Amino acid sequence: MLACRRNGSILRLLKPTSIQLRHASQAPSTAQLNKPIDFKKTAILHQSQSSARSAFGLSQDAPVDWVNLHGAINASLHHALKTDENVLLFGEDVAFGGVFRCSKGLSDEFGTSRVFNTPLTEQGIVGFAIGCAAEGMKPIAEIQFADYVYPAFDQLVNEAAKFRYREGGTGGNCGGLVVRMPCGSVGHGALYHSQSPESLFTHIPGLRVVMPRSPSQAKGLLTASILSSRDPVIFMEPKVLYRAAEEFVPRDPYTLPLDKAEVLKTGKDLTVVSYGQPLYLCSAAIEALEKEIKGLSIELIDLRAIYPWDRATVMESVTKTGRAVVVHESMYNAGVGAEVAASIQEGAFLRLEAPVARVTGWSTHPGLIFEKFNVPDITSESPRPSVG
């Protein structure tokens, strides 16, 4: 038996000699996989109409719809295309509805001159989008999977991100540009359909990086990203949530701030900072720990925008609790958690009761059968933070 410990959790695997790697299509049957999230019970999603209306300050007769993540994204795209003739939507298979159906029906309604397919060239997709934005249009470019974005890095880093800086006092920019991409693990994506490369974009001044956690967040944040007029936005969509996350969402269009984190749950003993899909894991883990340890109170923060990120909200929370854990799916090395942890220890060092911890994916490429072990999750042996 081979045991591997990380952050208080133990993952037990079979002896390496007993795993037939060439033939296995799933994790070994004796491996202790982590507990699944019950999306129908999580407090993160608006399970009732009244919850959705209350969260957005709506009247009790305001219309809300039960939708999943890709439906909410579709609604935001539909609103943008309907209200602004300068909006274009394009990418690989976008006119057909896209791999995840986020653009379903839009080419039929708005025509293939505004919603259209592109060749299989990410560099060309983004380069074309930059040109459109520079001419005053609002292009929404889709990269089919975040794993495919790397050929477009030259366009993103040296053109899109620097356009405003290069133009100086002329006022020229390509702030109308949004680049959407599905990201993250689904359990069987392996090397080319499971990556979370968001931290790479956080090293590029001139870009905004946004990752929603839910349908209602996706609708408001995507609408705000499309309306943004200063910097291009990298809009990353956790693909495991496209159909899994369902909730009541306001029917009418709305925006959410691109520079403000949200406190999902208040607490006094520990601050947990995360974004995207891992927030569901954090919420479930917090619920289990607070039941197990009487009197424990944990605060949960969704960054929403991970670059630039809302330092003030995080610092205020950590100053109160004295402890912090940063959780994300991307790799440990030089990830978003490293920046958040460093900032906390610089800005709130004298208020810390313990070192800032990071719970992240491994700094390695995920193999197919071990992908579920590669990212943070809830295990049967919950880590116990020191609260004494």
C-alpha positions as CSV (number, residue, x, y, z in Angstrom):
1,M,0.0,0.0,0.0
2,L,1.3,3.5,-0.9
3,A,0.0,6.5,1.1
4,C,0.3,10.1,0.2
5,R,-0.4,12.9,2.7
6,R,-1.3,16.5,1.7
7,N,-2.6,19.2,3.9
8,G,-3.9,16.7,6.5
9,S,-5.7,14.5,3.9
10,I,-4.6,11.0,3.0
11,L,-5.0,9.4,-0.4
12,R,-4.4,5.7,-0.5
13,L,-3.5,4.1,-3.8
14,L,-2.8,0.6,-5.0
15,K,0.7,-0.7,-5.2
16,P,2.1,0.7,-8.5
17,T,2.8,-2.8,-9.7
18,S,-0.9,-3.7,-9.5
19,I,-2.2,-0.8,-11.7
20,Q,-2.5,-1.6,-15.4
21,L,-1.9,1.9,-16.7
22,R,-2.2,1.0,-20.4
23,H,-5.7,-0.5,-20.0
24,A,-7.2,1.5,-17.1
25,S,-9.9,4.0,-18.1
26,Q,-10.8,5.0,-14.5
27,A,-9.4,5.1,-11.1
28,P,-8.6,1.8,-9.3
29,S,-11.8,0.4,-7.7
30,T,-10.1,0.3,-4.2
31,A,-8.9,3.9,-4.3
32,Q,-10.6,6.2,-1.8
33,L,-12.0,8.9,-4.1
34,N,-13.4,12.1,-2.6
35,K,-17.0,12.7,-1.7
36,P,-19.1,14.2,-4.6
37,I,-20.8,17.6,-4.2
38,D,-24.6,17.7,-3.9
39,F,-25.3,20.7,-6.1
40,K,-29.0,20.5,-5.2
41,K,-28.3,21.2,-1.6
42,T,-25.3,23.5,-1.6
43,A,-25.8,26.9,0.0
44,I,-23.8,28.6,-2.7
45,L,-26.6,28.2,-5.3
46,H,-29.9,30.0,-5.1
47,Q,-32.2,27.0,-4.6
48,S,-35.3,29.1,-4.2
49,Q,-36.8,32.0,-6.1
50,S,-36.9,34.1,-3.0
51,S,-33.2,33.5,-2.4
52,A,-32.3,34.8,-5.9
53,R,-34.5,37.8,-5.5
54,S,-33.1,38.7,-2.1
55,A,-29.5,38.3,-3.3
56,F,-30.0,40.8,-6.1
57,G,-32.3,43.2,-4.2
58,L,-35.3,42.4,-6.5
59,S,-38.9,42.7,-5.7
60,Q,-40.8,39.5,-4.8
61,D,-42.6,39.5,-8.2
62,A,-39.4,40.0,-10.3
63,P,-39.0,37.2,-12.8
64,V,-36.4,34.5,-12.2
65,D,-35.6,31.4,-14.2
66,W,-34.1,28.0,-13.2
67,V,-31.0,27.7,-15.4
68,N,-27.6,26.1,-15.5
69,L,-24.2,27.7,-16.2
70,H,-24.2,27.4,-19.9
71,G,-27.8,28.6,-20.1
72,A,-26.9,31.7,-18.1
73,I,-23.9,32.4,-20.4
74,N,-26.2,32.0,-23.4
75,A,-28.6,34.5,-21.9
76,S,-25.8,37.1,-21.4
77,L,-24.5,36.5,-25.0
78,H,-28.0,36.9,-26.3
79,H,-28.6,40.2,-24.5
80,A,-25.2,41.6,-25.8
81,L,-26.0,40.7,-29.4
82,K,-29.5,42.0,-29.2
83,T,-28.7,45.4,-27.6
84,D,-25.4,46.3,-29.4
85,E,-24.9,45.7,-33.1
86,N,-21.2,46.1,-32.6
87,V,-21.0,42.8,-30.7
88,L,-19.6,39.8,-32.6
89,L,-19.3,36.2,-31.3
90,F,-17.0,33.8,-33.0
91,G,-14.7,30.8,-32.5
92,E,-14.4,27.1,-33.4
93,D,-17.9,25.6,-33.8
94,V,-19.5,28.6,-32.2
95,A,-22.1,29.0,-35.0
96,F,-23.2,25.4,-34.3
97,G,-23.7,26.2,-30.6
98,G,-20.2,25.4,-29.4
99,V,-19.0,22.2,-27.7
100,F,-20.8,23.0,-24.5
101,R,-23.8,24.7,-26.2
102,C,-23.2,28.1,-24.8
103,S,-23.9,29.8,-28.1
104,K,-26.9,27.5,-29.1
105,G,-29.4,29.2,-31.3
106,L,-27.6,32.5,-31.5
107,S,-26.4,32.3,-35.2
108,D,-30.0,31.4,-36.2
109,E,-31.3,34.6,-34.5
110,F,-28.5,37.0,-35.3
111,G,-27.1,35.6,-38.5
112,T,-23.8,34.2,-39.4
113,S,-22.3,37.6,-40.1
114,R,-22.3,38.2,-36.3
115,V,-22.1,34.7,-34.9
116,F,-19.7,32.6,-36.9
117,N,-17.2,29.8,-37.0
118,T,-13.5,30.3,-37.4
119,P,-10.6,28.1,-38.6
120,L,-8.8,26.0,-36.0
121,T,-6.2,28.7,-35.2
122,E,-6.3,30.2,-31.7
123,Q,-3.7,32.8,-32.7
124,G,-5.9,33.9,-35.6
125,I,-9.0,34.0,-33.5
126,V,-7.5,36.3,-30.9
127,G,-5.6,38.4,-33.5
128,F,-8.8,39.0,-35.5
129,A,-10.6,39.9,-32.2
130,I,-7.9,42.4,-31.3
131,G,-8.3,44.1,-34.7
132,C,-12.1,44.2,-34.3
133,A,-11.8,45.8,-30.8
134,A,-9.3,48.3,-32.1
135,E,-11.9,49.4,-34.6
136,G,-14.5,50.0,-32.0
137,M,-16.4,46.7,-32.2
138,K,-17.0,44.3,-29.2
139,P,-15.7,40.9,-30.1
140,I,-16.4,37.9,-28.0
141,A,-13.8,35.3,-29.0
142,E,-14.2,31.7,-27.8
143,I,-11.3,29.4,-27.3
144,Q,-12.8,25.9,-27.4
145,F,-10.7,24.7,-24.4
146,A,-8.4,26.7,-22.2
147,D,-5.8,24.1,-23.0
148,Y,-5.7,25.4,-26.5
149,V,-5.0,29.0,-25.7
150,Y,-1.2,28.9,-25.8
151,P,-0.7,29.6,-29.5
152,A,-2.6,32.8,-28.9
153,F,-0.3,34.1,-26.1
154,D,1.7,36.3,-28.4
155,Q,-1.4,38.1,-29.4
156,L,-2.7,38.3,-25.8
157,V,0.5,39.4,-24.2
158,N,2.2,41.6,-26.8
159,E,-0.9,43.0,-28.5
160,A,-4.1,42.9,-26.5
161,A,-2.6,43.6,-23.1
162,K,-0.3,46.4,-24.4
163,F,-2.6,48.1,-26.8
164,R,-3.7,50.8,-24.4
165,Y,-0.2,51.4,-23.1
166,R,1.2,51.7,-26.7
167,E,-1.5,54.2,-27.7
168,G,-0.5,56.6,-25.0
169,G,-2.7,59.7,-24.9
170,T,-4.7,58.9,-28.1
171,G,-7.2,57.0,-26.0
172,G,-7.0,53.9,-28.2
173,N,-7.6,50.6,-26.6
174,C,-9.1,47.2,-27.3
175,G,-11.1,47.1,-24.0
176,G,-14.2,45.8,-25.8
177,L,-12.5,42.4,-26.2
178,V,-13.6,39.3,-24.2
179,V,-11.9,36.0,-24.6
180,R,-14.0,33.1,-23.2
181,M,-12.7,29.7,-22.5
182,P,-13.8,26.5,-20.7
183,C,-11.3,25.5,-18.0
184,G,-10.6,23.0,-15.3
185,S,-10.9,19.3,-14.5
186,V,-13.9,17.1,-15.2
187,G,-12.3,13.9,-14.1
188,H,-11.5,12.5,-17.5
189,G,-9.9,15.3,-19.5
190,A,-6.3,14.2,-19.1
191,L,-3.5,16.2,-20.6
192,Y,-5.4,18.4,-23.1
193,H,-8.8,19.0,-21.7
194,S,-8.3,19.6,-17.9
195,Q,-6.0,22.5,-17.5
196,S,-6.5,25.6,-15.3
197,P,-4.0,28.1,-16.7
198,E,-5.5,31.2,-15.1
199,S,-2.3,32.1,-13.1
200,L,-0.5,32.6,-16.4
201,F,-2.8,35.5,-17.3
202,T,-2.3,37.1,-13.9
203,H,1.3,37.9,-14.9
204,I,0.1,40.2,-17.7
205,P,-0.7,43.8,-16.9
206,G,-3.5,45.1,-19.1
207,L,-5.7,42.0,-18.9
208,R,-8.5,41.2,-16.5
209,V,-9.1,37.6,-15.5
210,V,-12.6,36.5,-14.3
211,M,-13.9,33.1,-13.2
212,P,-17.6,32.8,-12.1
213,R,-18.8,30.2,-9.6
214,S,-22.4,29.9,-10.6
215,P,-25.0,30.7,-13.3
216,S,-26.1,33.9,-11.6
217,Q,-22.5,35.0,-11.3
218,A,-21.7,34.0,-14.8
219,K,-24.5,36.1,-16.3
220,G,-23.7,39.2,-14.4
221,L,-19.9,39.0,-14.7
222,L,-20.0,38.2,-18.4
223,T,-22.4,41.1,-19.1
224,A,-20.0,43.4,-17.2
225,S,-17.0,42.0,-19.1
226,I,-18.6,42.7,-22.4
227,L,-19.5,46.2,-21.4
228,S,-16.0,46.9,-20.0
229,S,-14.3,49.6,-22.1
230,R,-10.8,49.7,-20.6
231,D,-9.0,46.4,-20.6
232,P,-9.6,43.1,-22.4
233,V,-11.1,40.4,-20.2
234,I,-10.2,36.7,-20.0
235,F,-13.4,35.0,-19.0
236,M,-12.8,31.5,-17.7
237,E,-15.7,29.1,-17.3
238,P,-15.4,26.0,-15.1
239,K,-16.7,23.4,-17.6
240,V,-17.6,20.9,-14.9
241,L,-20.3,23.4,-13.8
242,Y,-21.9,24.0,-17.2
243,R,-24.6,21.5,-16.4
244,A,-24.0,20.5,-12.8
245,A,-24.6,24.0,-11.3
246,E,-28.3,25.0,-11.6
247,E,-30.1,27.8,-9.7
248,F,-32.6,30.5,-10.0
249,V,-31.2,33.5,-11.9
250,P,-32.8,36.9,-12.5
251,R,-34.4,37.0,-16.0
252,D,-33.6,40.7,-16.7
253,P,-30.0,41.6,-17.6
254,Y,-27.7,42.9,-14.9
255,T,-24.0,43.4,-14.2
256,L,-21.7,42.5,-11.3
257,P,-18.5,44.3,-10.3
258,L,-15.3,43.1,-11.9
259,D,-13.2,44.4,-9.0
260,K,-15.0,43.2,-5.9
261,A,-14.8,39.9,-4.1
262,E,-17.8,38.5,-2.3
263,V,-18.1,37.1,1.2
264,L,-20.3,34.1,0.8
265,K,-20.2,33.2,4.5
266,T,-19.0,35.1,7.5
267,G,-16.8,33.6,10.3
268,K,-14.4,34.5,13.0
269,D,-11.8,31.7,13.2
270,L,-10.5,31.2,9.7
271,T,-10.7,32.8,6.2
272,V,-11.0,30.5,3.2
273,V,-10.3,32.3,-0.1
274,S,-11.2,30.6,-3.4
275,Y,-12.9,31.0,-6.8
276,G,-14.7,29.0,-9.4
277,Q,-15.6,25.3,-8.9
278,P,-13.5,24.7,-5.7
279,L,-15.9,27.0,-3.8
280,Y,-18.4,24.2,-3.6
281,L,-15.7,21.9,-2.1
282,C,-14.8,24.6,0.4
283,S,-18.4,25.2,1.3
284,A,-19.0,21.5,1.9
285,A,-15.8,21.1,3.9
286,I,-16.7,24.1,6.0
287,E,-20.1,22.7,6.8
288,A,-18.6,19.4,7.8
289,L,-15.9,20.9,10.0
290,E,-18.3,23.3,11.8
291,K,-20.5,20.3,12.6
292,E,-17.5,18.4,13.9
293,I,-15.8,21.1,15.9
294,K,-18.4,23.0,18.0
295,G,-18.0,26.7,18.0
296,L,-15.8,26.8,14.9
297,S,-16.7,29.6,12.5
298,I,-15.1,29.9,9.1
299,E,-15.4,32.8,6.6
300,L,-15.6,32.0,2.9
301,I,-14.6,34.5,0.1
302,D,-15.1,34.2,-3.6
303,L,-12.5,36.3,-5.4
304,R,-14.6,36.3,-8.7
305,A,-12.0,38.5,-10.4
306,I,-8.6,36.9,-9.9
307,Y,-6.6,39.6,-11.6
308,P,-6.7,42.3,-10.5
309,W,-8.1,40.8,-7.3
310,D,-9.8,42.5,-4.3
311,R,-7.1,42.7,-1.7
312,A,-9.1,45.0,0.6
313,T,-11.9,42.4,1.2
314,V,-9.4,39.6,1.9
315,M,-7.2,41.7,4.2
316,E,-10.2,42.8,6.2
317,S,-11.3,39.2,6.7
318,V,-7.9,37.9,7.6
319,T,-7.3,40.8,10.0
320,K,-10.5,39.6,11.8
321,T,-9.8,35.8,11.8
322,G,-6.0,35.7,12.0
323,R,-5.8,32.6,9.8
324,A,-6.2,32.0,6.0
325,V,-6.3,29.1,3.6
326,V,-6.3,29.7,-0.2
327,V,-7.9,27.0,-2.4
328,H,-7.7,26.6,-6.1
329,E,-7.6,23.9,-8.7
330,S,-4.6,25.1,-10.7
331,M,-1.1,24.0,-9.7
332,Y,0.6,24.9,-6.4
333,N,3.8,26.4,-7.9
334,A,3.4,30.1,-8.8
335,G,-0.4,29.8,-8.7
336,V,-3.0,32.4,-7.7
337,G,-2.7,31.1,-4.1
338,A,1.0,32.0,-4.0
339,E,0.2,35.6,-4.8
340,V,-2.7,35.8,-2.3
341,A,-0.7,34.1,0.4
342,A,2.2,36.4,-0.1
343,S,0.0,39.5,-0.1
344,I,-1.7,38.4,3.1
345,Q,1.6,37.8,4.9
346,E,2.9,41.2,3.8
347,G,-0.3,43.1,4.6
348,A,-1.6,41.3,7.7
349,F,1.5,39.7,9.2
350,L,1.1,41.1,12.7
351,R,-2.5,39.8,12.8
352,L,-1.7,36.2,11.7
353,E,-2.0,33.4,14.3
354,A,-0.6,30.8,11.8
355,P,1.1,30.6,8.4
356,V,-1.1,31.0,5.4
357,A,-1.9,27.6,3.9
358,R,-2.5,26.7,0.2
359,V,-4.7,23.8,-0.9
360,T,-4.2,23.3,-4.6
361,G,-3.7,21.0,-7.5
362,W,-0.3,19.2,-7.8
363,S,2.4,20.9,-9.8
364,T,2.3,18.2,-12.5
365,H,0.4,17.2,-15.6
366,P,-2.6,15.1,-14.7
367,G,-2.6,11.6,-15.9
368,L,-6.0,10.3,-17.1
369,I,-6.7,7.7,-14.3
370,F,-5.3,10.0,-11.6
371,E,-6.9,13.2,-12.6
372,K,-9.3,13.0,-9.7
373,F,-6.4,12.9,-7.3
374,N,-4.7,15.9,-9.0
375,V,-7.1,18.6,-7.7
376,P,-8.3,19.5,-4.2
377,D,-11.5,17.8,-2.9
378,I,-13.2,16.6,0.2
379,T,-11.9,13.4,1.6
380,S,-13.2,11.0,4.3
381,E,-10.5,12.3,6.5
382,S,-11.1,16.0,6.9
383,P,-8.1,18.3,7.8
384,R,-8.4,19.9,11.2
385,P,-7.2,23.5,11.4
386,S,-5.6,24.6,14.7
387,V,-8.1,26.9,16.4
388,G,-6.7,26.9,19.9
